[in-house]
Amino acid sequence: MELKRALLLLALFLEFSDSHKCDIGHDRRNNSCIDTDECVMIPDVCGAHAQCFNTHGSYYCTCNEGFQSKTANFTAITGECEDINECFMNTHGCSDDKVCMNTVGSYECRCRNGYRLTRTDAGCEDVDECLSSVCGVHSVCLNTPGSFFCNCSSGFHKHENDSCTDINECINPDVCGRNAQCNNTFGSYTCKCDQGYSNYGNNQSECIEMSCDLFESDAESPGKLKNLLELLRSSCESLHGPDGHGLTGEQLLENVFTTTDELLLDGKIAGGEMLSQFLDAVENSMRLIGPQLREPVTRMETHNTFAEVAVARNQTPPSGHVTLSAGSAHFETSWETVVGKSYPGFAFVALVGYKDLNTSGLLHNVNSEKPDDEERSVTYQLNSEVVTAVVSNTETKHLSEPVTLVFTHVEDRAESGGVAYSCVYWNEYEGAWSNEGCVRAESNSTHTVCSCSHLSSFAVLMALYPLQDSFELVLITRVGLVLSLVCLFLCILTFKFCRSIKGTRTSIHLHLSICLFIADLVFLCGISSTQNKVGCGIVAGLLHFFFLSAFCWMLLEGVQLYRMVVLVFHTTLKHLYMCLVGYGVPLVIVIISAISFSKGYGTDRHCWLSLDGSFIWSFFAPVCIIVILNSFVFIITVWKLAEKFASLNPDLSKLRNIRGFTVTAVAQMCVLGGMWVFGCFLFQEEGTQVALYLFTILNSLQGALIFFMHCLLSKPVREEYCKLITRICSRKEKKYSEFSTNQSSNSQQPLRSNQTTGESKI
């Protein structure tokens, strides 16, 4: 190529030296000079990797893309194009997950070793070399980003030539413990337990001593409990030897829960001793079944039982926290607590819950937090499901770290002066619930958190304390009842001696006032006389009778209004019939109630009707019926009264009187009925303070309101009151005038005698 360039330059020089020839870069044709295209005459005049561009009388060369001139001045005579290394000069466009590879005139972006392009060529992804057999036998391939490495399988170790050979685990005398024989196998080993020891089917765990005598049944145990214990004993004995085998852990767990469901469904678990046998059997069965379960976590739920079991099998003891759930209870502890001081190669923790296990009657050993419980009637009930917590550690009487249990309340109730929660466990030695060793860490209306330093069967106990009446409530009650008695006494005098209002309704109001007067008087004097059971029962019976009688007279007033408006205005009820309804019906109810449940009269807190067996409904049921009937009667009465006012009736005075009667009767029913709406809560153990105060205030205003409605709002009664006051005042004036007259006559008598005697002259 250099030679060609030289010849070309020589020809151009010679042509230039001839004065008769054309200039350099031109040819003479037809006696004229034309431009010579050097790029055509010599195709590779610019060399490889360059392009030639012809100019007038000359040409020039440029390097292709991806190349550059070797020299600073790139001409036709000197210079040549060379490849640009974009990877070295860092002018490539490869992403961080790719490697730049230089090519002639360009570059390529390739994935790194151990990576490949994705299907969409969007980037590079790791190549899993372990998908192919890259490691030898008894090896385990572990893939890493961009590479892999091989480890020997469990039971093998790496030889000098990177091959894996078997490990003889039996060289270690402690691998199976002292109570077993170690047999080495290719890549593993087995522990063959001696007679009387077992590893519960875990052939690579230490053998521990086991006693099947724990599953002996008592002669008084229910038949189904005996069958369960016999099943567990046979399963235990099948593991009690070098060639032990039997039912799997899952099969045993299902059989245990089936029998447990039948026992709970039949209600055979009664009494402290029977409950201890049942809970002890469940705990021992979980110690037998837990190590035989193969899954890390096993959950099972039946109709009345639920359980969750966690099992760990490692050469080293597990660590960290473990949490189990069984129904509405949660259990949290550490694996260190589960394992304890010795680790045989496996560990388990189980939580078993019972849905229908109610043992509220076995609560006498609970230590209350309130010091005055001996003088107060306290009732207890379980407010959570009972659960049993079992771990593989046999030393659970004094745990180094307390366990935590979270219970969901069966009944949502917040702690207050009348409600307190305790964390209890079943003490099988005393046959009762106890809170020793369990502390209530936190509690609200829905949950209670317990912290216990031992393991057993646990629950949340709710103590119901009687609410103590406050000084303000007692003061309002006494002052209000005294005011009510005074007003009712005035009502009785008015209805008895006021002649202008004599009639059937006045008789009804008279008996109503008498009943309420006696009831309030008995209530004031005897409601708290609980020391004498007989006297307290009599007080409760009197209150029952007179309060019912008051409502019966209210019913009679509604009937009388109905007869006056709907039937005939001047119709009346016979006094005998009214007494039979007003006093006879309550008497019959009280007699039947006393015969059917005499202990229902009088409680430990008040001389009122007992809440046991719904006995309180012997009062509330008749009251509700009377209020409903009166409401119906009053609605019809008001409706008919409105129709009569709408018609052209000339005798409007009678209608206005009946309207006034109806308004006062409806107001009276609202007062009495509304009072006993809140009275329903007065004697309840969970009665709120608001209901107590509302009942007390309404009861205090009861007599005053009756006096106001039936006496002060009645025009004839007001006129009689005015006449009475006028008479009293006139008598006082008459007495005063007579006294003044007598005094004046007496003072004038000596003057007359003096005149006679002549002393007047003095």
Buried (B, 14 or more C-beta within 10 A) or exposed (E): EEEEBEEBEEEBEEBBEEEEBBEBBBBEEEEEBEBBBBBEEBEEBBBEBBEBEBEEBEBBBBBBEBBEBEEEEBEBEEBBBEBBBBBEEEEBEBEEEBBBEBEEBEBEBBBEEBBEBEEEEEEBEBBEBBEEEEBEEBBBBEBEEBEBBBEBBEBBEBEEEEEBEBBEBBEEEEBBBEBBEBBBEEBBBBBBBBEEBBBBBBBBBBBBEBEBEBBEBEEEBBEBBBBBBEBBBEBBBBBBBBEBEBBBBBEBBBBBBBBBBBBBEEEBBEEBEBBBBBBBBBBBBBBBBBBBBEEEEBEBBBBBBBBBBBBBBEEEBBEEEBBBBBBBBBBBBBBBBBBBEEBBBBBBBBBBBBBBBEBBEBBEBBEBEEEEBEEEEBEBBBBBBBBBBBBBBEEBEEBEEBBBBBBBBBEEBEBEEBBBBBBBBBBBEEBBBBBEBBEBBEBEEEBBBBBBBBBBBBBBBBBBBBBEBEEEBEEBBEEBBBBBBBBBBBBBEBBEEBEEBEEBBBBBBBBBBBBBBBBBBBBBEBBBBBEEBEBBBBBBBBBBBBBBBBBBBBBBBBBBBBBBBBEEEEEBBEEEEBBEBBBEBBEEBBEEBBEEBEEBBBBEBBBBBBBEEEBBBBBBEBBBEBBEBBBEBBEBBBEBBEEBEEEEEEEEEEBEEBBBBBBBBBBBBBBBBBBBBBBBBBBEBEBBBEBBBBBBBBBBBBBBBBBBBBBEBBEEBEEBBEEEEEEEEEEEEEEEEEEEEEEEEEEEEEEEEEEEEEEEEE
